[in-house]
Amino acid sequence: MSVYQFQAKLINGVDISLEAFKGKVLLIVNTASKCGFTPQYEDLQKLYERYKDKGLEILGFPCNQFDEQEPGGNSDVQTFCQKNYGVTFPLFEKVNVRDEEIHPLFQYLTENTHFKGFDTSNIQAKLIKTYLEENHPEFLIDDSIKWNFTKFLIDRNGNIVERFEPPVEPMDIEKDIEKLL
């Protein structure tokens, strides 16, 4: 089993099989436009520009499940990402990344990786952990996605290599990406 068995709709509504990305290193990210982690779009775009010719694809999946931080429609999301961060990597239609209506891709990703906790030596990690404990303790009881900008690194064969929680900055993943390229 690999990520290639899944399909999703690009932000323009076109269905695409993830098999279209076969042979590429993928960074799959659930995103949101009104989140404290939204500035990560800038570094995601930098990574994409730096490594796309070497085989990196970043796949952004907007999600509105975390305090409604992605309230707009798909065209609003696309415009926001292009205007504010110059995003050129593929964006997909909004999806659910947890709970009953979870997109099958994210069900696969979370069933095959474990939440290892937050590195509370990182101030952002400490803040999100405290916020979740106080406002969404149910998010912390399993391996589900905890918040926006959870990142999954996938090798050229479609296998999950690593899961990075939202406070992990995209540039901190660069060495992991380089190893796979």
N, C-alpha and C positions, 0 to 999 in steps of 0.2 A: 504494500500500500504506500502511496505517496500523495503529495499535493496535486499531482497531475490528474487525478481522477475527478477533480472538482471543477465546476463551472461557476461563473459569476457574471454579472452584468457590469460592463464598463459604465462610467458615469453618464455617457450619452445613450444608454439603454441597449447597447449591442451586447448580446451574449458572447462569452468567450470561454473556452476551455483553458484551464491553467496549463494544459499540455502545450499551449502556444509558447510557454516560457521554458520548455524542456531544454536542458543544457545550460541554463543560466543559474547564477546564484541569486536567490530571492531574499528580500527583506520585506516581510508582510507586516503591515502596521495598521491597527485600528486608530482612526484619527478623529479629531473634532476641532471646529473653528473657534470655539469660545472657552477653551480650557487653559489652565495655567501651563500646560505642556505644549500648547499650540506653536510657540516659537521653534519647536523641534523641526517643524517643516523646513526651516532655513537650512539646517544641517543635513536633513534628509536629502534636500535638493543638491547640496554641495557634494555629498557622497555619490549621488546619482550622476552628476556631471563628471566627477572624477573617475568613476569606474564603469560607466555604462558601456564604453567601448571595449572593456575587458570582460564583459559578461554579467554585470550586475543589473538587476531590475528591482525597483522598489515599487511595491503594490500597496496603495493607500485605500483603506476601507473606512469611509466615514461611518460614524455610529452616534446615535442620539440617546443611548441608554444610561449615560452617566450624568445625572443632573441636567439633562436636556441641553448639553453643550454643543449640539449640532442641529439646531432647530430649523434651518433653512432647507429648501429643496435641493435636488442634485445640481441644478444649474447655479444656484447660489453658492454651493460649496465649491464648485469648479471655478467660478469667478473669484471668490475670496482667495483660493489657493494660488491662482495665477497672478492676481493683482498684488497680493501682499507678500508672497514668497517666491514667485516665479516658477511655481511647480510645473514640471514637464513630465514627471514620471506618471505612470498610469494610475488613475483614480477610478474607483468603482462606485456603483450606486450604494446608498446608505444600507447598512445591514445591521442585524442584531448579532452581537458577539458573545452573548450569554443568555441564560434562562430558556424558556420554553420555545421561543421562535429563533433560536440560534441558527445562523447560517451553517450549513454542513461543513464548510471549510474550517470555521472556527471551532466547531465541535471536535473535528479531527485534531486540530492543533492543540486544543486544551486537554483532550483525552490522552495525548501522547507526549505531553510535557508536564512538569510539575511546578507549581508555585513554590519558590524557595524562600519566600519572605522578602522583606525589604531591608536593604542595607541602611540601617538607621544612623550610620556615621555620615551619610549623605543627608543634608538638611531637607531637601525636597522629599526624599524617601520617608524621613521622620514625619514630615508634615502630612503626606498622603496617608501614611499608616494611622496617624492620630485621627485624621478626618474620617477615614473609613471606620475605625473603631467606634467613633462617636455617632456617625450618621448612617453607615451602611455595614454594620458588623456581619450581616449575612454574606457579604462579598468575600469575607476572609476565611470562610469555612471549607473551601475546596480548591480545586485547581483552575477554576474559572478565571476569566479575565477580570482584573480588579479595577481597571480604569483605562481611560484613553491613552494611546501611545504605548501600548504593549507591543513588543516587536518580536517576530519570529524569524530566525535566520535559517534558510533552507539551502542545502547544497545543490550541485548541478544535477543530481539524480532525483531530486524532489524529496529528499529526506530532511527531517527537522534536525538541525544541529544544536540550536540553543534558543532559549526564550529569555527575553530581556524585559524587565518590568518598566513601567512608565518613567521613573526618575533616571533611568540609564540614558545618558545623552547619546544621540546617534554617532557622534565622533568617537565615543568610547568603544564603539563596536567596530571601528575601522580596521583594527588589526585582525579581528575575527573574519571580517569580509575578505581582507587581503589573503589570508591563509587559504580560503576556498577558491579564490580566483586563480 
